[in-house]
Amino acid sequence: MPNISYVDGVYQNYENSKININDRGYHFGDSVYEVILFNEGIFYDFEGHINRLFGSLNAINIKFHLSKISLKIIISNLIKINRISFGSVYIQVSRGIAERNHSYKGMNIKPLLSIIVNKKLNNINNKLNGVKAITLDDNRWSRPDIKTTQLLPNVLAKTEANKKGAFEGIFIDSDGYVTEGSSSNIWIINYNNEIITRAIDGQILSGITRKTVAQFAKLNGLIVKEEKFKKEELYKSKEVFLTSASSFVTPIIKVDDIEINDGKIGQMSIDLRNLYFSELHNYQ
């Protein structure tokens, strides 16, 4: 059981890990985050996640003082201290501590970094199970491309999905097009074996696992298209799957009341998941 965290420059026990009540991440969700998986010393898509973290910080004008190299040293040390071989790293950077005020103009405050690690069961080689999903109206703010901690619509969507016995909630925009999942990117495979996911158009998060899966698929001669598709196309697809840092490539076998591929896991989804792990380890 991990019990050491990193908060504002200090390694400390979980029970002593406190965030100031005036932290702007607590008051306003004025913070960004990343989640990175690791396995026996190998980080999954580390550079991509860290680059996105710094991109999110830049997008909301948080002036972060640590370099990417320093951040990696802290993370590696935290994993070593907690003696975890397989798990996840949660990184959060808030604008900092200040008297409550909506505007941050003129505030001379230091960003606050907190990191926790969690031990997970290594289920990579376990039997792959398909999951269910539901669709919901996309009611998020207009910048889901920034990975902030303002996740209430995502929390509500995921909870609604779980209440209905589903794993994921899939957002549908006002024009009827699929955007993304509450915590994942959504893909379809059509009957021409084309792998399709929505383009990075400002309406979805630029998923790191999404990018890597697309890259490896193309390198192996598969056709990947980045374009919008409607909910009805989702229902009629040969296969549907999601990607995320924690779920990797996970087949979706039912959306709302519609079974995908007769409720069976598709072979291309399995192949893409295996490809992701094999290629990722080769690139380390």
Solvent accessible surface area in square Angstrom, and as a share of the most:
residue,aa,sasa,rsa
1,M,196,0.87
2,P,7,0.05
3,N,78,0.40
4,I,31,0.16
5,S,0,0.00
6,Y,18,0.07
7,V,13,0.08
8,D,62,0.32
9,G,50,0.48
10,V,82,0.47
11,Y,76,0.29
12,Q,38,0.17
13,N,59,0.30
14,Y,70,0.27
15,E,120,0.54
16,N,84,0.43
17,S,34,0.22
18,K,142,0.60
19,I,80,0.41
20,N,73,0.38
21,I,127,0.64
22,N,55,0.28
23,D,3,0.02
24,R,6,0.02
25,G,12,0.11
26,Y,151,0.57
27,H,46,0.20
28,F,45,0.19
29,G,13,0.13
30,D,16,0.08
31,S,0,0.00
32,V,0,0.00
33,Y,28,0.11
34,E,0,0.00
35,V,39,0.22
36,I,0,0.00
37,L,2,0.01
38,F,3,0.01
39,N,16,0.08
40,E,128,0.58
41,G,72,0.70
42,I,41,0.21
43,F,23,0.10
44,Y,5,0.02
45,D,20,0.11
46,F,15,0.06
47,E,106,0.47
48,G,25,0.24
49,H,5,0.02
50,I,1,0.00
51,N,74,0.38
52,R,35,0.13
53,L,0,0.00
54,F,47,0.20
55,G,40,0.39
56,S,5,0.03
57,L,3,0.01
58,N,113,0.58
59,A,49,0.38
60,I,29,0.15
61,N,80,0.41
62,I,7,0.04
63,K,157,0.66
64,F,31,0.13
65,H,112,0.50
66,L,38,0.19
67,S,58,0.38
68,K,84,0.35
69,I,131,0.67
70,S,39,0.25
71,L,0,0.00
72,K,80,0.34
73,I,111,0.56
74,I,20,0.10
75,I,0,0.00
76,S,47,0.31
77,N,59,0.30
78,L,0,0.00
79,I,21,0.11
80,K,157,0.67
81,I,73,0.37
82,N,15,0.08
83,R,224,0.82
84,I,13,0.07
85,S,56,0.36
86,F,12,0.05
87,G,0,0.00
88,S,6,0.04
89,V,0,0.00
90,Y,61,0.23
91,I,0,0.00
92,Q,44,0.19
93,V,0,0.00
94,S,2,0.01
95,R,16,0.06
96,G,0,0.00
97,I,69,0.35
98,A,15,0.12
99,E,145,0.65
100,R,135,0.49
101,N,80,0.41
102,H,139,0.62
103,S,61,0.40
104,Y,81,0.31
105,K,182,0.77
106,G,80,0.77
107,M,53,0.24
108,N,154,0.79
109,I,49,0.25
110,K,117,0.50
111,P,9,0.06
112,L,13,0.07
113,L,5,0.03
114,S,18,0.12
115,I,0,0.00
116,I,63,0.32
117,V,0,0.00
118,N,61,0.31
119,K,129,0.55
120,K,80,0.34
121,L,159,0.79
122,N,76,0.39
123,N,72,0.37
124,I,24,0.12
125,N,142,0.73
126,N,97,0.50
127,K,177,0.75
128,L,37,0.18
129,N,101,0.52
130,G,20,0.19
131,V,27,0.15
132,K,98,0.41
133,A,1,0.01
134,I,17,0.09
135,T,25,0.15
136,L,39,0.20
137,D,118,0.61
138,D,40,0.21
139,N,107,0.55
140,R,34,0.12
141,W,113,0.40
142,S,83,0.54
143,R,101,0.37
144,P,17,0.11
145,D,40,0.21
146,I,13,0.07
147,K,29,0.12
148,T,5,0.03
149,T,34,0.20
150,Q,84,0.38
151,L,62,0.31
152,L,117,0.58
153,P,35,0.22
154,N,22,0.11
155,V,82,0.47
156,L,107,0.53
157,A,4,0.03
158,K,50,0.21
159,T,61,0.35
160,E,58,0.26
161,A,0,0.00
162,N,82,0.42
163,K,154,0.65
164,K,130,0.55
165,G,56,0.54
166,A,8,0.06
167,F,83,0.35
168,E,1,0.00
169,G,0,0.00
170,I,0,0.00
171,F,2,0.01
172,I,13,0.07
173,D,31,0.16
174,S,121,0.78
175,D,95,0.49
176,G,24,0.23
177,Y,54,0.20
178,V,1,0.01
179,T,5,0.03
180,E,9,0.04
181,G,2,0.02
182,S,6,0.04
183,S,69,0.44
184,S,12,0.08
185,N,8,0.04
186,I,3,0.02
187,W,0,0.00
188,I,5,0.03
189,I,0,0.00
190,N,35,0.18
191,Y,160,0.61
192,N,113,0.58
193,N,67,0.34
194,E,28,0.12
195,I,1,0.00
196,I,11,0.05
197,T,2,0.01
198,R,11,0.04
199,A,33,0.25
200,I,79,0.40
201,D,67,0.35
202,G,25,0.24
203,Q,79,0.35
204,I,1,0.01
205,L,29,0.14
206,S,40,0.26
207,G,8,0.08
208,I,17,0.09
209,T,4,0.02
210,R,9,0.03
211,K,131,0.56
212,T,12,0.07
213,V,4,0.02
214,A,6,0.05
215,Q,80,0.35
216,F,5,0.02
217,A,1,0.00
218,K,107,0.45
219,L,111,0.55
220,N,73,0.38
221,G,67,0.64
222,L,61,0.30
223,I,94,0.48
224,V,21,0.12
225,K,74,0.31
226,E,75,0.34
227,E,80,0.36
228,K,94,0.40
229,F,2,0.01
230,K,76,0.32
231,K,57,0.24
232,E,91,0.41
233,E,82,0.37
234,L,0,0.00
235,Y,54,0.20
236,K,153,0.65
237,S,8,0.05
238,K,59,0.25
239,E,6,0.03
240,V,2,0.01
241,F,0,0.00
242,L,1,0.00
243,T,1,0.01
244,S,18,0.12
245,A,22,0.17
246,S,63,0.41
247,S,21,0.13
248,F,8,0.03
249,V,0,0.00
250,T,13,0.08
251,P,2,0.01
252,I,3,0.02
253,I,35,0.18
254,K,57,0.24
255,V,0,0.00
256,D,44,0.23
257,D,127,0.66
258,I,72,0.37
259,E,104,0.47
260,I,2,0.01
261,N,57,0.29
262,D,115,0.60
263,G,23,0.22
264,K,137,0.58
265,I,49,0.25
266,G,6,0.06
267,Q,111,0.49
268,M,29,0.13
269,S,1,0.00
270,I,53,0.27
271,D,68,0.35
272,L,2,0.01
273,R,24,0.09
274,N,88,0.45
275,L,30,0.15
276,Y,3,0.01
277,F,20,0.08
278,S,60,0.38
279,E,32,0.14
280,L,8,0.04
281,H,72,0.32
282,N,113,0.58
283,Y,124,0.47
284,Q,112,0.50
